Amino acid sequence: MTQLPGGRPHFVLGDRFGASCDAKLTRFVRDMLQGSGYDVQINRPYAGGFITEYYGNPARGVQSLQLEINRRLYLDETTLTRSRDFPRLVRTLTDLAAKVFAALPILFERRAAAE
């Protein structure tokens, strides 16, 4: 997918610089989106808001990752109708959700120390 006008990324993942979401999950989401051809940034220019700060606590197993989506992916700002990229975005996010939920047990699997 081509870069959007103005140099803004397609997605910004906000994990409060690792304070609200384990880096493994943040990287997994980034890699999935980049693999679909999107430009993805982490914590720049948005590191997450109140919900990520208040609820995210990876040490206690509570992951909070903010996903900012550049509105040009889903909205034609001139006509205020769905953009031509809207169907692709829906497919990407549906696929992403399925892959994240499938990968969560593997990403956070606790392994016993070697004896």
N, C-alpha and C positions, 0 to 999 in steps of 0.2 A: 504494500500500500504506500502511496506517495505521501511525503511530508505535507502537513496541512499548512495553508498560508499563515504567515506570522511566526513560524517556527515553533508553535506550541505542540507539545506531544499529544498523541491520541489518548493516552491514559497516564494518570499520575497515581501511583500507589502510595498511600500514607500509612506508615506504621510507627510514627512518632520516633523515628530513628532507632527502631528496634524495641522501644519501650512498650508497645501495645500488641506486637505480633512477632512471633518467632521468625527469624530470618529465613528459615527453610521454607516456610509457607509463602513469605513475600517473594522469595526468589522463584518458587514454583509458579506462582501466578504471573510474575514478570516473564518467565521463560515461555509459558503457554501463550501469552499475548504476543510476545515478540515472534514466536514461531508461527503465528497467524499473520505476521507481516505488519504489526502495529509498532509505532514508536512509543516506548514506555519509559517513564522516569520514576524514580523512587524518592519520595520526600521533597522533591523540588518541582514546582514552587509550593506544593501543599503537603504538609507532613501529617495531616490528620486534624480532626477537630475535637469537639467536646466528647463525643461518644467514644472515639478511640482512646482519648486520654483517660476518661472516667472508667470505662469498662474493661479495656484491654489489660490483661495481666498474664503474660505468657508463663511466668513462673508458677502460676496456679492453674495453668491449662486453659486460660481464657484468651483466645486470639481475636484481635480486632484490627481489621485491615480496611482502610478507606480506599475506595476505587472511584477516582474522579474520571469522568468520561468527557472528552472534548465534545461539546454539543454539535459541532459540525459533522460528527459521525452519525447523528440521528435527526438533525434538524436543518432544514433549509431556512436560514435566518431571514431571507427576503420574503418568502411566501408563508413562513411559519407552518410548513407542512413537513412530513417525514422526508429526510434526505434520500437520495438514491442509494446511499450506503446503509440505510436502516436495516434491510433484511439481512445483510451480512453481519452487522453488529449483533442482531438478535441471535443468529446462529452461533457466533463466536461466544457470546455470553452464556448461552445455553450449554454449549460444549464445555466451556470453562467451569461452570458450576458442577457439571457431572464429573469432570476430571478432578476437581478439588475434593469433592466429597469422596470419591473413590480413593484418592491418594492420602487423605488425612490419617487413616490408621497406619499407613506405611511411614509417613513423614514423622509421626510422633510415637512410633513403636519404641518401647523401652526394651533394651537388650541387656541380658544378664552379662555380667563381667566374665571373661574367660577364666576358667579355673585351672 
